[in-house]
Structures are given as C-alpha cells and as structure tokens.
Amino acid sequence: MAFYNRTSPRWYKDEKEVLTVPERVSLDHHGNLNLQELRAYDSGVYACQVGFPGGAEVIWSEVALRVREKFVPFEAWLEVKGSLGGARNVWMASAVSCVIITLLWVIVILVMCKWKMAYGQ
C-alpha cells in the first residue's frame, strides 16, 4: 500500500484564512506562503494548518513588519516541512525572524548615518 501526500495546507493571518492575490500572495506546490511587495497590513500572526491522516498540526509564527511609503522588494516566506512535532518548523520560523530583525537594524543604522551626515552631528 503506497501513501500519497494529499495534504492541503491552509494559511491564516490573525485567525482569518489568507486568500491568494495574483502577483502578491501565493502558495507554491510545496505549500509555502509567498508574500511579495510587503505592506504594513501584512504584519500579524501567521499560522499554517496541515491535515494528516492521523490529525492536524498548527504552526504559529509572528511576523512583524514596518513598511514606509514605497514597497519593499523582499519576498517573505514561511515554510512548513518536517514531521509532527514541528522541530524543523520552529527552527525555520526562528531563522526568518532573525533575518527580519537583522534587516530592520541595518535600516535603522543606515537612517542614523544618513541623518548624522545631513546635520553634521
């Protein structure tokens, strides 16, 4: 007897199902949620629910974004892989959070340097 993976992940943002929007929000064939041209209202708590023959697993990850006037050409993704228990999922969510925090600090440092150069302080 062969087992075929027929899981269909469902993504939620702030407890509401995420709808795909062509050119901006999509799901790939692995079930990854892809967000492009991030906007302030993309901030929130994201969850993925994956059904398995024996039940379901929900993985929560907080995504905090601060977006100014123009779009950010950064593709954010949360990936669901691994077995029940989700140790790999926790690691992936932590890695994504670290990247986002690092990018925010780089932006803060660049803005401060630009401000110092402009005002000579």
N, CA, C and O atoms as a GROMACS GRO file, in nm:
protein
  484
    1MET      N    1   0.085  -0.118   0.000
    1MET     CA    2   0.000   0.000   0.000
    1MET      C    3   0.089   0.124   0.000
    1MET      O    4   0.174   0.139   0.088
    2ALA      N    5   0.072   0.210  -0.095
    2ALA     CA    6   0.152   0.332  -0.106
    2ALA      C    7   0.074   0.449  -0.046
    2ALA      O    8  -0.048   0.457  -0.057
    3PHE      N    9   0.149   0.541   0.017
    3PHE     CA   10   0.089   0.660   0.075
    3PHE      C   11   0.121   0.779  -0.015
    3PHE      O   12   0.237   0.804  -0.046
    4TYR      N   13   0.020   0.850  -0.057
    4TYR     CA   14   0.038   0.969  -0.139
    4TYR      C   15   0.007   1.091  -0.055
    4TYR      O   16  -0.097   1.097   0.012
    5ASN      N   17   0.096   1.187  -0.059
    5ASN     CA   18   0.078   1.308   0.020
    5ASN      C   19  -0.030   1.395  -0.044
    5ASN      O   20  -0.008   1.457  -0.148
    6ARG      N   21  -0.145   1.399   0.018
    6ARG     CA   22  -0.256   1.479  -0.033
    6ARG      C   23  -0.292   1.590   0.065
    6ARG      O   24  -0.407   1.634   0.069
    7THR      N   25  -0.197   1.633   0.140
    7THR     CA   26  -0.224   1.740   0.236
    7THR      C   27  -0.246   1.870   0.162
    7THR      O   28  -0.185   1.894   0.058
    8SER      N   29  -0.329   1.952   0.215
    8SER     CA   30  -0.355   2.083   0.159
    8SER      C   31  -0.342   2.184   0.272
    8SER      O   32  -0.435   2.202   0.351
    9PRO      N   33  -0.227   2.251   0.281
    9PRO     CA   34  -0.209   2.345   0.391
    9PRO      C   35  -0.302   2.465   0.378
    9PRO      O   36  -0.333   2.511   0.269
   10ARG      N   37  -0.346   2.513   0.494
   10ARG     CA   38  -0.428   2.634   0.499
   10ARG      C   39  -0.352   2.735   0.582
   10ARG      O   40  -0.307   2.705   0.693
   11TRP      N   41  -0.337   2.855   0.529
   11TRP     CA   42  -0.265   2.962   0.598
   11TRP      C   43  -0.365   3.061   0.657
   11TRP      O   44  -0.467   3.093   0.596
   12TYR      N   45  -0.333   3.108   0.778
   12TYR     CA   46  -0.417   3.204   0.848
   12TYR      C   47  -0.333   3.324   0.892
   12TYR      O   48  -0.216   3.308   0.930
   13LYS      N   49  -0.393   3.442   0.887
   13LYS     CA   50  -0.330   3.563   0.940
   13LYS      C   51  -0.429   3.622   1.039
   13LYS      O   52  -0.544   3.652   1.005
   14ASP      N   53  -0.384   3.639   1.163
   14ASP     CA   54  -0.471   3.692   1.269
   14ASP      C   55  -0.604   3.615   1.274
   14ASP      O   56  -0.712   3.674   1.284
   15GLU      N   57  -0.593   3.483   1.266
   15GLU     CA   58  -0.704   3.389   1.278
   15GLU      C   59  -0.805   3.396   1.163
   15GLU      O   60  -0.915   3.342   1.175
   16LYS      N   61  -0.768   3.461   1.050
   16LYS     CA   62  -0.853   3.463   0.931
   16LYS      C   63  -0.775   3.398   0.818
   16LYS      O   64  -0.654   3.419   0.805
   17GLU      N   65  -0.843   3.319   0.736
   17GLU     CA   66  -0.773   3.248   0.628
   17GLU      C   67  -0.713   3.347   0.529
   17GLU      O   68  -0.778   3.444   0.489
   18VAL      N   69  -0.589   3.321   0.488
   18VAL     CA   70  -0.519   3.405   0.392
   18VAL      C   71  -0.567   3.368   0.253
   18VAL      O   72  -0.564   3.251   0.214
   19LEU      N   73  -0.611   3.468   0.178
   19LEU     CA   74  -0.655   3.445   0.041
   19LEU      C   75  -0.542   3.480  -0.053
   19LEU      O   76  -0.470   3.577  -0.031
   20THR      N   77  -0.526   3.402  -0.159
   20THR     CA   78  -0.421   3.433  -0.255
   20THR      C   79  -0.464   3.552  -0.341
   20THR      O   80  -0.581   3.566  -0.377
   21VAL      N   81  -0.367   3.636  -0.372
   21VAL     CA   82  -0.388   3.752  -0.457
   21VAL      C   83  -0.284   3.743  -0.568
   21VAL      O   84  -0.164   3.750  -0.540
   22PRO      N   85  -0.326   3.726  -0.693
   22PRO     CA   86  -0.228   3.714  -0.801
   22PRO      C   87  -0.127   3.829  -0.797
   22PRO      O   88  -0.163   3.944  -0.769
   23GLU      N   89  -0.003   3.797  -0.826
   23GLU     CA   90   0.108   3.894  -0.830
   23GLU      C   91   0.159   3.934  -0.692
   23GLU      O   92   0.261   4.003  -0.684
   24ARG      N   93   0.091   3.896  -0.580
   24ARG     CA   94   0.137   3.940  -0.450
   24ARG      C   95   0.138   3.831  -0.344
   24ARG      O   96   0.238   3.818  -0.272
   25VAL      N   97   0.034   3.753  -0.331
   25VAL     CA   98   0.026   3.647  -0.230
   25VAL      C   99  -0.003   3.516  -0.302
   25VAL      O  100  -0.101   3.504  -0.376
   26SER      N  101   0.084   3.417  -0.279
   26SER     CA  102   0.065   3.290  -0.349
   26SER      C  103   0.112   3.173  -0.264
   26SER      O  104   0.188   3.189  -0.169
   27LEU      N  105   0.066   3.055  -0.301
   27LEU     CA  106   0.111   2.929  -0.242
   27LEU      C  107   0.181   2.852  -0.353
   27LEU      O  108   0.128   2.840  -0.464
   28ASP      N  109   0.300   2.800  -0.323
   28ASP     CA  110   0.367   2.718  -0.424
   28ASP      C  111   0.327   2.572  -0.408
   28ASP      O  112   0.246   2.538  -0.321
   29HIS      N  113   0.383   2.484  -0.492
   29HIS     CA  114   0.344   2.344  -0.491
   29HIS      C  115   0.387   2.269  -0.365
   29HIS      O  116   0.341   2.157  -0.342
   30HIS      N  117   0.473   2.329  -0.283
   30HIS     CA  118   0.513   2.269  -0.155
   30HIS      C  119   0.424   2.317  -0.040
   30HIS      O  120   0.435   2.267   0.072
   31GLY      N  121   0.338   2.414  -0.066
   31GLY     CA  122   0.252   2.468   0.039
   31GLY      C  123   0.311   2.590   0.107
   31GLY      O  124   0.255   2.637   0.206
   32ASN      N  125   0.424   2.642   0.056
   32ASN     CA  126   0.486   2.762   0.114
   32ASN      C  127   0.401   2.885   0.083
   32ASN      O  128   0.349   2.899  -0.027
   33LEU      N  129   0.388   2.973   0.181
   33LEU     CA  130   0.319   3.100   0.162
   33LEU      C  131   0.422   3.202   0.117
   33LEU      O  132   0.522   3.224   0.186
   34ASN      N  133   0.400   3.265   0.003
   34ASN     CA  134   0.492   3.365  -0.051
   34ASN      C  135   0.422   3.500  -0.054
   34ASN      O  136   0.316   3.516  -0.114
   35LEU      N  137   0.484   3.600   0.012
   35LEU     CA  138   0.433   3.737   0.013
   35LEU      C  139   0.534   3.823  -0.062
   35LEU      O  140   0.653   3.817  -0.034
   36GLN      N  141   0.486   3.903  -0.156
   36GLN     CA  142   0.573   3.993  -0.229
   36GLN      C  143   0.521   4.135  -0.213
   36GLN      O  144   0.404   4.156  -0.181
   37GLU      N  145   0.609   4.233  -0.234
   37GLU     CA  146   0.575   4.374  -0.217
   37GLU      C  147   0.507   4.395  -0.082
   37GLU      O  148   0.390   4.433  -0.074
   38LEU      N  149   0.583   4.368   0.024
   38LEU     CA  150   0.528   4.374   0.160
   38LEU      C  151   0.470   4.511   0.192
   38LEU      O  152   0.523   4.614   0.151
   39ARG      N  153   0.361   4.509   0.265
   39ARG     CA  154   0.293   4.632   0.307
   39ARG      C  155   0.269   4.625   0.457
   39ARG      O  156   0.277   4.518   0.517
   40ALA      N  157   0.240   4.740   0.517
   40ALA     CA  158   0.222   4.744   0.663
   40ALA      C  159   0.113   4.649   0.709
   40ALA      O  160   0.126   4.588   0.815
   41TYR      N  161   0.006   4.635   0.633
   41TYR     CA  162  -0.102   4.547   0.677
   41TYR      C  163  -0.069   4.399   0.662
   41TYR      O  164  -0.151   4.313   0.696
   42ASP      N  165   0.051   4.366   0.612
   42ASP     CA  166   0.097   4.227   0.610
   42ASP      C  167   0.146   4.184   0.748
   42ASP      O  168   0.166   4.065   0.772
   43SER      N  169   0.165   4.279   0.839
   43SER     CA  170   0.207   4.246   0.975
   43SER      C  171   0.098   4.166   1.044
   43SER      O  172  -0.021   4.187   1.020
   44GLY      N  173   0.140   4.076   1.130
   44GLY     CA  174   0.042   3.999   1.205
   44GLY      C  175   0.097   3.865   1.248
   44GLY      O  176   0.216   3.838   1.234
   45VAL      N  177   0.010   3.782   1.300
   45VAL     CA  178   0.048   3.648   1.342
   45VAL      C  179  -0.004   3.550   1.238
   45VAL      O  180  -0.123   3.544   1.210
   46TYR      N  181   0.088   3.475   1.179
   46TYR     CA  182   0.054   3.380   1.074
   46TYR      C  183   0.054   3.238   1.130
   46TYR      O  184   0.134   3.204   1.217
   47ALA      N  185  -0.037   3.157   1.080
   47ALA     CA  186  -0.046   3.017   1.121
   47ALA      C  187  -0.071   2.932   0.998
   47ALA      O  188  -0.137   2.974   0.903
   48CYS      N  189  -0.016   2.812   1.001
   48CYS     CA  190  -0.039   2.717   0.894
   48CYS      C  191  -0.099   2.591   0.955
   48CYS      O  192  -0.047   2.537   1.053
   49GLN      N  193  -0.208   2.547   0.899
   49GLN     CA  194  -0.271   2.423   0.945
   49GLN      C  195  -0.256   2.320   0.835
   49GLN      O  196  -0.295   2.342   0.720
   50VAL      N  197  -0.198   2.207   0.872
   50VAL     CA  198  -0.176   2.099   0.776
   50VAL      C  199  -0.247   1.975   0.828
   50VAL      O  200  -0.228   1.934   0.942
   51GLY      N  201  -0.330   1.916   0.743
   51GLY     CA  202  -0.402   1.796   0.782
   51GLY      C  203  -0.324   1.672   0.745
   51GLY      O  204  -0.265   1.665   0.637
   52PHE      N  205  -0.323   1.574   0.832
   52PHE     CA  206  -0.258   1.446   0.809
   52PHE      C  207  -0.361   1.336   0.834
   52PHE      O  208  -0.464   1.362   0.895
   53PRO      N  209  -0.334   1.214   0.787
   53PRO     CA  210  -0.430   1.106   0.811
   53PRO      C  211  -0.465   1.089   0.959
   53PRO      O  212  -0.577   1.050   0.990
   54GLY      N  213  -0.373   1.117   1.050
   54GLY     CA  214  -0.398   1.098   1.193
   54GLY      C  215  -0.440   1.224   1.266
   54GLY      O  216  -0.462   1.218   1.387
   55GLY      N  217  -0.452   1.336   1.199
   55GLY     CA  218  -0.489   1.460   1.267
   55GLY      C  219  -0.436   1.581   1.193
   55GLY      O  220  -0.418   1.578   1.071
   56ALA      N  221  -0.411   1.688   1.266
   56ALA     CA  222  -0.364   1.812   1.206
   56ALA      C  223  -0.261   1.876   1.298
   56ALA      O  224  -0.258   1.849   1.418
   57GLU      N  225  -0.178   1.961   1.240
   57GLU     CA  226  -0.078   2.035   1.317
   57GLU      C  227  -0.089   2.182   1.279
   57GLU      O  228  -0.104   2.215   1.162
   58VAL      N  229  -0.082   2.270   1.378
   58VAL     CA  230  -0.086   2.414   1.354
   58VAL      C  231   0.045   2.473   1.402
   58VAL      O  232   0.087   2.448   1.515
   59ILE      N  233   0.110   2.551   1.316
   59ILE     CA  234   0.238   2.614   1.348
   59ILE      C  235   0.215   2.765   1.350
   59ILE      O  236   0.169   2.821   1.251
   60TRP      N  237   0.247   2.832   1.461
   60TRP     CA  238   0.231   2.977   1.473
   60TRP      C  239   0.367   3.044   1.461
   60TRP      O  240   0.466   2.994   1.515
   61SER      N  241   0.371   3.155   1.391
   61SER     CA  242   0.493   3.234   1.382
   61SER      C  243   0.453   3.380   1.370
   61SER      O  244   0.370   3.415   1.286
   62GLU      N  245   0.512   3.465   1.452
   62GLU     CA  246   0.479   3.608   1.447
   62GLU      C  247   0.569   3.677   1.346
   62GLU      O  248   0.691   3.661   1.349
   63VAL      N  249   0.508   3.753   1.258
   63VAL     CA  250   0.581   3.830   1.158
   63VAL      C  251   0.550   3.977   1.183
   63VAL      O  252   0.435   4.019   1.170
   64ALA      N  253   0.651   4.054   1.218
   64ALA     CA  254   0.633   4.197   1.243
   64ALA      C  255   0.708   4.275   1.136
   64ALA      O  256   0.828   4.257   1.118
   65LEU      N  257   0.637   4.360   1.065
   65LEU     CA  258   0.697   4.439   0.957
   65LEU      C  259   0.668   4.586   0.980
   65LEU      O  260   0.565   4.623   1.035
   66ARG      N  261   0.762   4.670   0.938
   66ARG     CA  262   0.739   4.814   0.939
   66ARG      C  263   0.772   4.862   0.799
   66ARG      O  264   0.888   4.861   0.758
   67VAL      N  265   0.671   4.904   0.727
   67VAL     CA  266   0.689   4.942   0.588
   67VAL      C  267   0.654   5.090   0.573
   67VAL      O  268   0.551   5.135   0.624
   68ARG      N  269   0.740   5.163   0.504
   68ARG     CA  270   0.714   5.305   0.482
   68ARG      C  271   0.640   5.325   0.350
   68ARG      O  272   0.565   5.237   0.308
   69GLU      N  273   0.660   5.440   0.284
   69GLU     CA  274   0.582   5.476   0.166
   69GLU      C  275   0.593   5.378   0.051
   69GLU      O  276   0.492   5.340  -0.008
   70LYS      N  277   0.713   5.337   0.017
   70LYS     CA  278   0.725   5.254  -0.102
   70LYS      C  279   0.733   5.106  -0.067
   70LYS      O  280   0.764   5.070   0.046
   71PHE      N  281   0.704   5.024  -0.165
   71PHE     CA  282   0.704   4.880  -0.145
   71PHE      C  283   0.844   4.828  -0.120
   71PHE      O  284   0.942   4.885  -0.169
   72VAL      N  285   0.854   4.723  -0.045
   72VAL     CA  286   0.980   4.658  -0.015
   72VAL      C  287   0.994   4.538  -0.108
   72VAL      O  288   0.911   4.447  -0.101
   73PRO      N  289   1.096   4.535  -0.194
   73PRO     CA  290   1.110   4.422  -0.286
   73PRO      C  291   1.173   4.301  -0.217
   73PRO      O  292   1.277   4.251  -0.261
   74PHE      N  293   1.110   4.256  -0.113
   74PHE     CA  294   1.162   4.145  -0.034
   74PHE      C  295   1.054   4.038  -0.028
   74PHE      O  296   0.939   4.067   0.005
   75GLU      N  297   1.091   3.916  -0.060
   75GLU     CA  298   0.993   3.809  -0.057
   75GLU      C  299   1.003   3.737   0.076
   75GLU      O  300   1.107   3.681   0.110
   76ALA      N  301   0.895   3.740   0.152
   76ALA     CA  302   0.894   3.672   0.282
   76ALA      C  303   0.829   3.537   0.263
   76ALA      O  304   0.732   3.522   0.189
   77TRP      N  305   0.882   3.441   0.329
   77TRP     CA  306   0.822   3.308   0.318
   77TRP      C  307   0.832   3.235   0.450
   77TRP      O  308   0.928   3.248   0.525
   78LEU      N  309   0.732   3.160   0.473
   78LEU     CA  310   0.730   3.069   0.586
   78LEU      C  311   0.710   2.931   0.527
   78LEU      O  312   0.620   2.911   0.445
   79GLU      N  313   0.790   2.840   0.566
   79GLU     CA  314   0.787   2.709   0.503
   79GLU      C  315   0.750   2.603   0.605
   79GLU      O  316   0.799   2.603   0.718
   80VAL      N  317   0.664   2.515   0.566
   80VAL     CA  318   0.623   2.406   0.653
   80VAL      C  319   0.684   2.278   0.599
   80VAL      O  320   0.651   2.233   0.489
   81LYS      N  321   0.773   2.220   0.676
   81LYS     CA  322   0.834   2.093   0.642
   81LYS      C  323   0.854   2.015   0.770
   81LYS      O  324   0.849   2.072   0.879
   82GLY      N  325   0.877   1.889   0.758
   82GLY     CA  326   0.907   1.810   0.877
   82GLY      C  327   0.791   1.723   0.918
   82GLY      O  328   0.690   1.713   0.849
   83SER      N  329   0.808   1.661   1.031
   83SER     CA  330   0.707   1.567   1.080
   83SER      C  331   0.626   1.631   1.190
   83SER      O  332   0.650   1.746   1.229
   84LEU      N  333   0.528   1.556   1.240
   84LEU     CA  334   0.451   1.605   1.354
   84LEU      C  335   0.547   1.636   1.468
   84LEU      O  336   0.641   1.560   1.491
   85GLY      N  337   0.524   1.740   1.538
   85GLY     CA  338   0.616   1.784   1.642
   85GLY      C  339   0.681   1.914   1.601
   85GLY      O  340   0.706   2.000   1.686
   86GLY      N  341   0.708   1.930   1.474
   86GLY     CA  342   0.748   2.057   1.417
   86GLY      C  343   0.878   2.118   1.463
   86GLY      O  344   0.890   2.240   1.462
   87ALA      N  345   0.979   2.038   1.504
   87ALA     CA  346   1.106   2.097   1.547
   87ALA      C  347   1.170   2.176   1.434
   87ALA      O  348   1.224   2.284   1.456
   88ARG      N  349   1.163   2.122   1.312
   88ARG     CA  350   1.221   2.193   1.198
   88ARG      C  351   1.142   2.321   1.170
   88ARG      O  352   1.200   2.421   1.129
   89ASN      N  353   1.011   2.318   1.192
   89ASN     CA  354   0.928   2.437   1.169
   89ASN      C  355   0.964   2.549   1.266
   89ASN      O  356   0.968   2.666   1.228
   90VAL      N  357   0.990   2.515   1.392
   90VAL     CA  358   1.030   2.614   1.491
   90VAL      C  359   1.163   2.676   1.451
   90VAL      O  360   1.180   2.797   1.462
   91TRP      N  361   1.256   2.594   1.405
   91TRP     CA  362   1.385   2.646   1.361
   91TRP      C  363   1.367   2.740   1.243
   91TRP      O  364   1.429   2.846   1.239
   92MET      N  365   1.283   2.702   1.146
   92MET     CA  366   1.261   2.785   1.028
   92MET      C  367   1.199   2.919   1.066
   92MET      O  368   1.240   3.023   1.015
   93ALA      N  369   1.100   2.917   1.155
   93ALA     CA  370   1.037   3.042   1.199
   93ALA      C  371   1.137   3.130   1.272
   93ALA      O  372   1.136   3.252   1.254
   94SER      N  373   1.224   3.071   1.352
   94SER     CA  374   1.328   3.147   1.423
   94SER      C  375   1.425   3.209   1.325
   94SER      O  376   1.466   3.324   1.341
   95ALA      N  377   1.464   3.134   1.223
   95ALA     CA  378   1.558   3.184   1.123
   95ALA      C  379   1.498   3.302   1.047
   95ALA      O  380   1.566   3.402   1.025
   96VAL      N  381   1.371   3.291   1.008
   96VAL     CA  382   1.304   3.400   0.936
   96VAL      C  383   1.295   3.524   1.025
   96VAL      O  384   1.319   3.635   0.979
   97SER      N  385   1.262   3.505   1.153
   97SER     CA  386   1.254   3.618   1.246
   97SER      C  387   1.388   3.686   1.262
   97SER      O  388   1.395   3.809   1.266
   98CYS      N  389   1.496   3.609   1.270
   98CYS     CA  390   1.631   3.667   1.283
   98CYS      C  391   1.667   3.749   1.160
   98CYS      O  392   1.725   3.857   1.173
   99VAL      N  393   1.633   3.700   1.042
   99VAL     CA  394   1.663   3.774   0.919
   99VAL      C  395   1.587   3.906   0.918
   99VAL      O  396   1.644   4.010   0.885
  100ILE      N  397   1.460   3.903   0.954
  100ILE     CA  398   1.379   4.025   0.954
  100ILE      C  399   1.433   4.126   1.055
  100ILE      O  400   1.444   4.244   1.023
  101ILE      N  401   1.467   4.081   1.175
  101ILE     CA  402   1.521   4.171   1.278
  101ILE      C  403   1.654   4.230   1.233
  101ILE      O  404   1.678   4.349   1.252
  102THR      N  405   1.741   4.148   1.173
  102THR     CA  406   1.869   4.198   1.124
  102THR      C  407   1.848   4.304   1.017
  102THR      O  408   1.916   4.407   1.019
  103LEU      N  409   1.756   4.281   0.924
  103LEU     CA  410   1.729   4.380   0.819
  103LEU      C  411   1.676   4.511   0.878
  103LEU      O  412   1.712   4.619   0.832
  104LEU      N  413   1.590   4.502   0.979
  104LEU     CA  414   1.539   4.623   1.043
  104LEU      C  415   1.651   4.702   1.110
  104LEU      O  416   1.653   4.825   1.102
  105TRP      N  417   1.745   4.633   1.177
  105TRP     CA  418   1.858   4.702   1.240
  105TRP      C  419   1.948   4.768   1.135
  105TRP      O  420   1.996   4.879   1.157
  106VAL      N  421   1.970   4.702   1.023
  106VAL     CA  422   2.051   4.763   0.916
  106VAL      C  423   1.984   4.890   0.867
  106VAL      O  424   2.052   4.990   0.844
  107ILE      N  425   1.852   4.888   0.851
  107ILE     CA  426   1.780   5.007   0.806
  107ILE      C  427   1.792   5.119   0.909
  107ILE      O  428   1.815   5.234   0.872
  108VAL      N  429   1.779   5.087   1.037
  108VAL     CA  430   1.792   5.188   1.143
  108VAL      C  431   1.931   5.250   1.141
  108VAL      O  432   1.945   5.372   1.150
  109ILE      N  433   2.034   5.168   1.128
  109ILE     CA  434   2.172   5.218   1.126
  109ILE      C  435   2.195   5.307   1.005
  109ILE      O  436   2.257   5.413   1.018
  110LEU      N  437   2.146   5.266   0.888
  110LEU     CA  438   2.163   5.348   0.767
  110LEU      C  439   2.091   5.482   0.780
  110LEU      O  440   2.145   5.584   0.738
  111VAL      N  441   1.972   5.482   0.836
  111VAL     CA  442   1.898   5.608   0.855
  111VAL      C  443   1.973   5.698   0.952
  111VAL      O  444   1.983   5.819   0.928
  112MET      N  445   2.026   5.643   1.061
  112MET     CA  446   2.101   5.724   1.157
  112MET      C  447   2.227   5.783   1.094
  112MET      O  448   2.260   5.899   1.117
  113CYS      N  449   2.298   5.703   1.015
  113CYS     CA  450   2.419   5.753   0.948
  113CYS      C  451   2.384   5.865   0.851
  113CYS      O  452   2.454   5.966   0.845
  114LYS      N  453   2.277   5.848   0.775
  114LYS     CA  454   2.235   5.950   0.680
  114LYS      C  455   2.197   6.078   0.754
  114LYS      O  456   2.230   6.188   0.709
  115TRP      N  457   2.127   6.065   0.867
  115TRP     CA  458   2.087   6.180   0.946
  115TRP      C  459   2.209   6.252   1.001
  115TRP      O  460   2.215   6.375   0.998
  116LYS      N  461   2.308   6.176   1.051
  116LYS     CA  462   2.430   6.238   1.104
  116LYS      C  463   2.505   6.313   0.995
  116LYS      O  464   2.556   6.423   1.019
  117MET      N  465   2.512   6.255   0.875
  117MET     CA  466   2.582   6.321   0.765
  117MET      C  467   2.508   6.447   0.722
  117MET      O  468   2.572   6.547   0.687
  118ALA      N  469   2.375   6.445   0.722
  118ALA     CA  470   2.297   6.560   0.678
  118ALA      C  471   2.305   6.676   0.776
  118ALA      O  472   2.306   6.792   0.735
  119TYR      N  473   2.310   6.647   0.904
  119TYR     CA  474   2.310   6.752   1.006
  119TYR      C  475   2.446   6.772   1.072
  119TYR      O  476   2.459   6.855   1.162
  120GLY      N  477   2.546   6.697   1.029
  120GLY     CA  478   2.682   6.715   1.078
  120GLY      C  479   2.701   6.690   1.226
  120GLY      O  480   2.782   6.756   1.290
  121GLN      N  481   2.628   6.597   1.281
  121GLN     CA  482   2.641   6.569   1.425
  121GLN      C  483   2.700   6.434   1.446
  121GLN      O  484   2.719   6.392   1.560
   0.00000   0.00000   0.00000
